Amino acid sequence: MPLVSLRDVAKRYPSPQKGAAPIAAIDGVDLDIEAGDVFGIIGYSGAGKSTLVRLINALEPATSGSIVVDGTEVTTLSERGLRDLRLGIGMIFQQFNLFNSKSVRKNIAYPLEVAGLHRAEIRTRVDELLTFVGLSDKADNYPDQLSGGQKQRVGIARALATSPRILLADEATSALDPETTQEVLALLKQVNRDLGVTIVVITHEMEVIQSLATKLAVMERGKVIEQGDVFEVFSDPQHAASKRFVSTVIKGVPSPAELAVLKERHVGRIVTLSFRDGDASQAGVFLTLAQAGVDFELVYGGINDIQGRAFGHLTLALRGDDQTIDGALTAIGSQATVTEVR
């Protein structure tokens, strides 16, 4: 059974215009998140991804549909049942949401105090978490004495305080610089790997998905328009919105306009070779062409690595006699998809 399962979930808000139809923030979403996943949910502003998170941790009620979290139907829980459910769900935020008047130690201790743990238990647990996130030397500092990355580490430690099975990260790196982002992503990987916590990452940054997630759902206008293994979506996106997201981090197949420019700039036959993990390698393609006596130039694309699996789109300008080029492409075609622009 999935750790989180949504079936035909909708969330509608009243329209500000009198007599107008309700606004659908979430519209008929089906989604399964398995225990141990790092599940990315990506979409542009207004896609509904943050609303979806608030439905999962029951901060907002669904208008209709079924939401099952860790075997419990969320939509039928009492307020006390919802409070108990939320103890098993940690949350980290874009703007950290720390208490500025409390020290790092007190910030991390807060959810444990709310849960009613004894003082000695709280101290032991906070010390463990400070060590885990690498902030033991900052225990008595206050948030305004910390860097952005350190604040987010405090946020992660606080979210982990009650030993949740699920961690929801809502745009958790959007306020950080690139180097600090990578440090926080590395810590989240450690949370998933070492603690076995299932992580749901909400973001509009494809680089975050590429670095961290194992599964992916793409949202647009309140709907999940594509989902699956991150490698599959990156290497072969099916929906136009998915293709736009992938294109922000992946040099794929050139557009018709880009192909027209390439044909003006480069002499020869323009060919795009597309392949995935287990197919031809870039070195193998180049070796085949060289052995056939074909002069070639890489004019667009490249090889991409998604968590140890490679795929690529190589657009080449090939020069030589047609028979020789055709023979080389036939040899390559047994391992890659060959698309030629005439």
C-alpha positions in Angstrom: 0.0 0.0 0.0 1.4 3.5 -0.9 2.3 5.7 2.1 0.3 8.5 0.5 -2.6 7.9 -1.9 -4.9 10.4 -3.5 -7.9 9.4 -5.6 -10.0 11.9 -7.6 -9.1 14.7 -5.1 -10.5 18.2 -5.7 -10.2 21.5 -3.9 -12.4 24.3 -4.9 -12.7 27.8 -3.5 -15.6 30.3 -3.8 -15.1 32.7 -6.7 -14.7 36.4 -5.6 -17.2 37.2 -8.4 -20.8 36.9 -7.2 -22.6 34.1 -9.0 -19.4 32.7 -10.7 -18.4 29.1 -10.6 -16.0 28.0 -7.8 -12.3 28.1 -8.6 -10.7 24.6 -8.8 -7.2 24.8 -7.2 -7.0 21.0 -7.4 -9.0 19.1 -10.0 -9.3 15.3 -10.0 -5.8 14.4 -8.8 -4.8 10.7 -8.6 -1.3 10.2 -7.0 0.6 7.5 -5.1 3.7 8.1 -3.1 5.5 5.0 -1.9 7.4 4.7 1.4 11.0 5.7 0.9 10.3 7.8 -2.2 11.7 11.3 -2.7 8.7 12.5 -4.7 8.9 15.8 -6.6 5.9 17.8 -7.4 6.7 20.5 -9.9 4.6 23.2 -11.6 4.5 26.9 -12.4 3.0 29.4 -10.0 -0.7 28.7 -9.6 -0.4 25.1 -10.7 -1.8 23.9 -7.4 1.2 22.2 -5.9 1.3 24.1 -2.6 -2.5 23.5 -2.2 -1.8 19.8 -2.7 0.7 19.8 0.1 -1.8 21.4 2.5 -4.3 18.7 1.6 -1.8 15.9 2.4 -1.0 17.3 5.8 -4.6 18.2 6.4 -4.1 21.9 6.9 -7.0 22.3 4.5 -9.9 19.9 3.8 -10.4 18.5 0.4 -13.7 19.4 -1.3 -14.1 15.8 -2.6 -12.1 12.7 -3.2 -10.0 10.3 -1.0 -6.7 11.1 0.8 -5.1 8.2 2.6 -1.9 8.9 4.6 -0.1 6.0 6.3 -3.2 3.8 6.0 -5.6 6.5 7.5 -8.4 8.2 5.5 -7.7 11.9 6.2 -11.0 13.3 4.9 -13.0 11.6 7.7 -10.7 12.4 10.7 -11.8 14.4 13.7 -9.8 17.4 14.7 -8.0 15.3 17.3 -7.2 12.7 14.7 -5.8 15.3 12.4 -3.5 16.6 15.2 -2.2 13.0 15.7 -1.8 12.6 12.0 0.3 15.8 11.7 2.8 14.5 14.3 3.9 12.0 11.6 4.3 14.7 9.0 7.2 17.2 9.1 7.2 20.4 7.1 9.9 22.8 5.9 9.3 26.1 4.2 10.8 28.5 1.8 11.1 31.3 4.4 12.2 29.0 7.2 9.3 30.0 9.6 11.6 30.0 12.7 10.8 31.8 16.0 13.2 34.7 16.0 12.9 35.1 19.8 13.9 31.5 20.4 17.4 30.0 20.2 18.2 27.3 17.7 17.8 24.7 20.5 14.4 26.1 21.5 13.2 26.2 17.9 14.0 22.5 17.5 12.5 21.7 20.9 9.2 23.4 20.2 7.2 20.6 18.6 8.5 18.2 21.3 7.2 20.5 24.0 3.9 20.7 22.2 3.8 16.9 22.1 4.3 16.8 25.9 7.7 15.1 26.2 9.7 15.4 29.4 12.6 17.9 29.5 15.3 15.2 29.6 13.8 13.5 26.5 13.6 16.8 24.7 17.2 17.7 25.4 18.5 14.2 24.2 16.4 14.4 21.0 17.5 18.0 20.3 21.2 17.1 20.8 20.8 14.2 18.3 19.2 16.5 15.7 21.8 19.3 16.2 24.5 16.7 15.5 22.6 15.3 12.5 22.3 18.7 10.8 25.7 19.9 11.7 24.7 22.7 14.0 25.9 21.6 17.5 28.0 24.7 17.8 25.0 27.0 17.0 22.6 25.6 19.6 22.5 28.8 21.6 22.4 31.2 18.6 19.3 33.0 17.4 18.0 32.8 13.8 19.2 36.3 13.0 22.7 35.1 13.7 22.5 32.4 11.1 23.0 32.2 7.4 20.1 31.1 5.1 21.5 27.6 4.8 21.9 27.3 8.6 18.3 28.5 9.1 17.0 25.9 6.7 19.1 23.2 8.6 17.3 24.3 11.8 14.0 24.0 9.9 14.8 20.5 8.8 15.9 19.5 12.4 12.6 20.9 13.8 10.6 19.1 11.1 12.3 15.8 12.1 11.9 16.3 15.9 8.8 14.1 16.3 10.4 11.4 14.0 7.9 11.7 11.2 7.6 9.2 8.4 6.9 11.9 5.9 8.7 15.2 5.3 7.0 17.9 3.1 9.4 20.5 1.6 7.6 23.4 0.1 10.0 25.4 -2.1 12.6 24.8 0.6 15.6 26.0 -1.5 14.0 28.9 -3.4 15.5 31.5 -1.0 19.0 30.0 -1.1 22.0 30.6 -3.3 23.1 27.7 -5.6 25.9 26.5 -3.3 23.8 26.5 -0.2 21.0 24.8 -2.2 23.2 21.9 -3.0 24.2 21.6 0.7 20.5 21.5 1.8 19.7 19.0 -0.9 22.6 16.8 0.2 21.1 16.9 3.8 17.7 16.0 2.5 19.2 13.0 0.7 20.8 12.0 4.0 17.4 12.3 5.7 15.9 10.0 3.1 18.8 7.5 3.0 19.8 7.3 6.7 16.5 7.9 8.5 14.2 6.3 5.9 11.9 9.4 5.8 9.7 9.7 2.7 10.1 13.2 1.2 7.7 15.2 -0.9 9.4 18.1 -2.6 7.3 21.0 -4.0 9.3 23.2 -6.3 9.3 25.1 -9.6 13.1 24.4 -10.0 13.9 21.4 -12.3 17.5 21.4 -11.0 16.1 20.4 -7.5 14.1 17.5 -9.0 17.1 16.4 -11.1 19.4 16.4 -8.0 17.1 15.0 -5.4 13.9 13.2 -6.5 13.3 9.6 -7.5 9.7 10.1 -8.7 8.0 13.1 -10.3 4.6 14.6 -10.9 4.1 17.6 -13.1 1.1 19.9 -12.3 -0.7 22.4 -14.5 -4.0 24.2 -13.6 -4.7 22.0 -10.7 -4.2 18.7 -12.6 -1.4 16.1 -12.6 -0.5 16.0 -16.3 2.4 13.6 -16.1 4.0 11.5 -13.5 6.6 8.7 -13.2 10.2 7.8 -12.6 12.4 11.0 -12.8 14.7 9.5 -15.4 11.7 8.5 -17.6 10.1 12.0 -17.5 13.4 13.7 -18.1 14.5 11.5 -21.0 11.1 11.2 -22.7 8.6 13.9 -21.5 5.1 13.4 -23.0 3.3 16.7 -22.1 4.1 20.1 -23.5 4.5 21.6 -19.9 6.8 18.7 -18.9 8.9 19.4 -22.0 9.2 23.1 -21.1 10.4 22.2 -17.6 12.9 19.6 -18.9 14.2 22.1 -21.4 15.3 24.4 -18.6 18.0 21.9 -17.5 18.4 19.6 -20.5 19.6 20.4 -24.0 17.2 18.3 -26.0 16.1 18.2 -29.7 16.4 21.6 -31.4 13.2 23.4 -32.3 12.3 24.1 -36.0 13.6 27.6 -35.6 16.9 26.4 -34.0 17.3 23.9 -36.8 16.9 26.6 -39.4 19.7 28.5 -37.8 21.9 25.4 -37.5 21.4 24.7 -41.2 22.5 28.2 -42.1 25.6 28.1 -39.9 26.9 24.6 -40.6 27.6 22.7 -43.8 26.5 19.1 -44.1 23.5 16.9 -43.2 22.0 17.8 -39.9 21.1 14.7 -37.8 19.8 14.3 -34.2 20.7 11.1 -32.4 18.6 10.4 -29.3 19.5 7.6 -26.9 19.1 6.5 -23.3 20.9 4.5 -20.6 22.1 1.3 -22.1 22.1 2.5 -25.7 25.0 4.1 -27.5 27.4 6.3 -25.7 28.7 9.6 -27.0 32.2 8.1 -27.4 30.7 5.1 -29.3 28.8 7.4 -31.7 31.8 9.4 -32.4 34.0 6.3 -32.9 31.4 4.8 -35.4 31.4 8.0 -37.4 35.2 8.3 -37.4 35.7 4.6 -38.4 33.3 5.1 -41.3 35.3 8.1 -42.5 32.5 10.7 -41.8 33.5 14.2 -40.9 31.2 15.4 -38.1 30.7 18.4 -35.8 28.6 18.5 -32.7 26.3 21.5 -33.1 23.6 21.1 -30.4 22.7 19.0 -27.4 24.8 16.7 -25.2 24.8 13.9 -22.6 22.9 14.2 -19.4 23.2 12.2 -16.2 20.2 11.7 -13.9 21.2 10.0 -10.7 23.7 7.7 -12.4 21.7 7.0 -15.6 22.6 8.7 -18.8 20.6 9.9 -21.8 21.3 12.4 -24.6 20.4 14.1 -27.8 23.4 14.8 -30.1 22.7 17.0 -33.1 25.5 16.7 -35.6 26.5 18.2 -38.9 27.8 15.3 -41.0 30.0 15.8 -44.0 31.0 13.1 -46.6 29.4 11.2 -49.4 25.8 10.2 -48.8 26.5 6.5 -49.1 29.1 6.6 -46.4 26.9 8.7 -44.1 23.9 6.4 -44.7 26.0 3.4 -43.7 27.3 5.0 -40.5 23.7 6.1 -39.5 22.5 2.6 -40.1 25.1 1.2 -37.7 24.3 3.8 -35.1 20.5 3.3 -35.6 20.6 -0.1 -34.0 21.4 1.7 -30.7 19.8 5.2 -31.0 16.9 7.0 -32.6 18.2 8.8 -35.7 16.3 11.9 -36.9 17.5 13.7 -40.0 16.5 17.2 -41.1 16.2 17.5 -44.9 
